[in-house]
Amino acid sequence: MSLVEQALSCVRAISPYQPGKPITELAREMGIPVERIVKLASNENPLGMSPKARLAVATAIGGVERYPDQFELIAKVAARCAVASNQVVLGNGSNDVLDMIARVFLAAGRSAIFAQHAFAVYPLATQSTGAELICVPAKDFGHDLDAMLAAIRPDTRIVWIANPNNPTGNFLPYAEVRAFLQRVPTDVVVVLDEAYNEYIPPEARVDTAAWISEFPNLVVCRTLSKIYGLAGLRIGYALASPVVADLMNRVRQPFNVNNLALAGALAALDDDEFLQASYDLNRRGMAQLVAALEKLGLTYIPSYGNFVTFKAGDGAAVNQKLLQQGVIVRPIGGYGMPEWLRVTIGTEAENARFIEALEKAL
């Protein structure tokens, strides 16, 4: 028997996650100078990171010989979210906390539910444990909560929900999410992934962390990779009941968040001015891209994130033509949407460059 055959069958069955193409990779492939390439593929903040966070990270370099201490950031997150410190679990990006949840509650003989066209990490985290993945057909490219409720079986331990959803941008009104929680069996964990929470219009937001005391089976996950611009530092967190948080910490790798990420996050969470500027830029950019898509007669999915998913026809072919012009977007054929592309909202100039390239590609 080969070495590969000795690996767990559930691991061998996994299709690896495909990240957005790096700028340097496209430069090598096409011979395009790096400075001529626009990357709008990975939902990164076009403003970069908060100036306060940048200074904090530079200062923290002097202490990288020491193991990190998460206490201060946990306390800050707890205070901001009005939960106890023992309800906060930090992760090396929010993907890390998603994986912890799967490791705690899933195994062979158990199942987890997610929606068609939802974030690719949910099936990855589920399959890695040997659990069965139940994919519920999408409703208008988003979560069909009634169908997901009906799909719950006695062996179901997790329901994954992204709100807003990636890669489609759909948003579930929080009244619907709360009604769903009221009907879910109390021994089924509902993971509410709010990676794009800060891009939701303020009037539509709800303090979901406050629900945890009523629904101890709720886990809320957030990240500092998106609007906070710390994608490269890899930091996110989960909010959960003390019992669930304790279980997650039992499988959490020691020192899973590094000193630079901790310092950057502490400063970023205090930079409300940068947060507002990022939100405002995103709303203007959204309007810019939507107007262009409508002018081109292209169908798009109304988005509550920092990206827009649009129908391009032959998605792979259009994507290749964009790459040849030095513009990177995200093909989403792997999400069962081969005719669609997802474009991150950039600066006004980056958006204009994309629009010009898209017109030529079409």
Secondary structure as UniProt FT lines:
FT   HELIX           3..6
FT   HELIX           9..12
FT   HELIX           23..30
FT   HELIX           34..36
FT   STRAND          38..39
FT   TURN            46..47
FT   HELIX           51..60
FT   HELIX           61..63
FT   TURN            64..65
FT   HELIX           71..81
FT   HELIX           85..87
FT   STRAND          88..91
FT   HELIX           94..105
FT   TURN            108..109
FT   STRAND          111..115
FT   TURN            116..117
FT   HELIX           121..128
FT   TURN            129..130
FT   STRAND          132..136
FT   TURN            140..141
FT   HELIX           145..151
FT   TURN            154..155
FT   STRAND          156..162
FT   TURN            166..168
FT   HELIX           174..183
FT   TURN            186..187
FT   STRAND          189..193
FT   TURN            195..196
FT   HELIX           197..199
FT   HELIX           202..204
FT   HELIX           208..211
FT   TURN            212..214
FT   TURN            216..217
FT   STRAND          218..223
FT   TURN            227..228
FT   HELIX           231..233
FT   STRAND          236..239
FT   HELIX           242..251
FT   TURN            254..255
FT   HELIX           259..268
FT   TURN            269..270
FT   HELIX           272..295
FT   TURN            296..297
FT   STRAND          300..301
FT   STRAND          307..311
FT   HELIX           315..324
FT   TURN            325..326
FT   STRAND          327..328
FT   STRAND          330..331
FT   HELIX           333..335
FT   TURN            338..339
FT   STRAND          340..344
FT   HELIX           348..361
//
